[in-house]
Amino acid sequence: MSEWLGRTISKVEIQKRLGRGGMAEVYLGYHTTLNRPVAVKILHGFLAEDDASLARFRAEAQAVASLRHPNIVQVFDFDLVDDRPYIVMELLEGLSLEDYLKSLHAVAHALPPETTACLVVSLASALDYAHARGIVHRDVKPANVMLRRESGSLEPGAPLPLDADLILTDFGVARLAGASVRSVSGTISGTPAYLSPEQAKGEKVDARSDIYSLGIMLYEMLAGQLPFDSADESPIAIILKHLTEAPPPVPQASPAVQAVVSRALAKNRDERYQKAGDLATDLLTGIFGLVATPAKPAGETPLFTGLLETLDLLASQAKAYERALPPNNYPARAAVTALSELGRRALNEARDLADTLKPLAPATPVAHPFSPRELEVLTLAAQGLTNKEIAYRLGLSERTVQFHMNSVFNKSGTNSRTEAVALALQKGWLGQK
């Protein structure tokens, strides 16, 4: 029986042990002030053998306790009891990403790319938030990620439901532990399979070390296996691979997705993504992005082809981003939904305009009624430039540009830029001198 069961620590009644690891024991507790169940992580005594370790623990725990992010575990309290560091945090009910991936690997499955993108977006958001506040995780791995959903349970091996999201745990614990692997050159903080090269060399870590570990997780989720891991290899052998070997290509990955993985796993941290959010953005584009269609000869190009392709890409990617966003990120989902709607409306209007002009192929060009400057302004407007952009291009004021546009409206009998451009296309005025 554990010595902690039945004790009260910082207004928390310890009820039962949930697990034990190399760094700590985790207990279920009940917070008598908050009136809610909590998790209590009591770190092993050897982690607080000197004053430097204790000072490091207090600094790390205080920083982590200040974090407020939907994808980062909430820390309520921290201190020492019987010379043992402990942390009181929210109780997470769900399934660890490690256990979920193992259930998929057992049946030779990998996460779908769309699900992977969704999880990486959440992880990247959590990491960038912590990094912006000077906190490096140092042990990013599936075992420190909990999957949960708003209602219902998560089944190992089953597809993740749409409302499933993740929580990143154990910030700073690897730093507090000081070492989880010992090498010839000294101590190494982190887990061998997810270790960055600079961690393997015992160098000072920064945010890019977490991004490398995130890249290992991305590889594992896409490939269904780790790039450097084997049951018959020692931890040191795996660490050496992080230092010296390039990871095998991700099976069946597109060139765009492979490029994201390769950049995230660059040995030189300066060549990696500098922000996790940039990795997530490129991954979304690589998974959901569309390949541009080959350009047609000028005589075969329909009207507004470039504009239609751009708007179609915008609308498609906006919908893809909306599907990939975490369900509880309401501001981002609202913004992407609005962007998707605007893109859809603009695409429909552009298609309608193109269809209207199709049967009206230019006849023999008719002399235009405009001055050279008015025609120049109209030509740039037909390219989609705003008045401000036209003014910058021609070295005019916006008021002067609008004056010329009004003159174009008067001489052409039109009421808007769209009508003026359409009429100019029909009459063959654009391109004349």
Secondary structure, DSSP 8 states (H G I E B T S, - for coil): --TTTT-EETTEEEEEEEEE-SSEEEEEEEETTTTEEEEEEEE-GGGGSSHHHHHHHHHHHHHHHT---TTB--EEEEEEETTEEEEEEE---SEEHHHHHHHHHTTT----HHHHHHHHHHHHHHHHHHHHTT---S--SGGGEEEEESSS---TTS---TTEEEEE--TTHHHHH--SEEETTEEE-S-GGG--HHHHTT----HHHHHHHHHHHHHHHHHSS-SS--TTS-HHHHHHHHHH------TT--HHHHHHHHHHT-SSGGGS-SSHHHHHHHHHHHHH---------GGG--TTHHHHHHHHHHHHHHHHHHHHS-TT-HHHHHHHHHHHHHHHHHHHHHHHHHHHHTT----S-----S-HHHHHHHHHHHTT--HHHHHHHHT--HHHHHHHHHHHHHHHT-SSHHHHHHHHHHHT-TT--
